[in-house]
């Protein structure tokens, strides 16, 4: 996607920048960003605001 998104990595237990991000739509219609941790490559998921 190109935008820089930050999320909480449960493996690193810290906020990290996400890589290989993609905006997805959840079943309830809200948008979220799906990606991987830049350090340990664990999958990350961040729910975006309504705006």
Secondary structure, 3 states (H helix, E strand, C coil): CCCCCEEEECCCCEEEEEEEEEEEECCCCCEEEEEEECCCCCEEEEECCCC
